[in-house]
């Protein structure tokens, strides 16, 4: 009886073990599948992250390269524009220098022509001034000469008449009067001449100033030259 019960228990245990194997296998498979899924997901995420990082890095590098190329292009454009601007400024300066040089030459030529014209005008003016002076002096000298001649003629007449007087006292008085009248006539003639001469030279100085003649204009003689007239 006991042996029969033991055999039945062993048989039941074996059957239970047999039934448990598929469940264990199923659990094992489930665990395996789960692990596979985890691995797949992990690999997928890893690949996705790797690809994302790779794409991000690629995009970043591409953007960096693009920005670098753009910056290099902008630098080249700026350098070219700066070079063009420098050349333009250089050309403008050169044109300005040429223009200033031309204007200076024109101004120099204008001043030269003006100086020549002024010198010619001064010479013509001085010709007139000198001619007027000399003419006035000649006229004054002629006036004085006529006065001297008249005085001499009057003296001659008076002295001849005095020597016709027999009385010595009267003759001396007549002769003295003749000489006195002559000297008075000479002093008056000389005074008039000196006054006219001074007036003539004064007018000449004014004319020379108007003519803008300087001391090195060729002749700067004063009235001292006529002191013995």
Secondary structure, DSSP 8 states (H G I E B T S, - for coil): -HHHHHHHHHHHHHHHHHHHHHHHHHHHHHHHHHHHHHHHHHHHHHHHHHHHHHHHHHHHHHHHHHHHHHHHHHHHHHHHHHHHHHHHHHHHHHHHHHHHHHHHHHHHHHHHHHHHHHHHHHHHHHHHHHHHHHHHHHHHHHHHHHHHHHHHHHHHHHHHHHTT--SHHHHHHHHHHHHHHHHHHHHHHHHHHHHHHHHHHHHHHHHHHHHT--TTSS----GGGGTT-
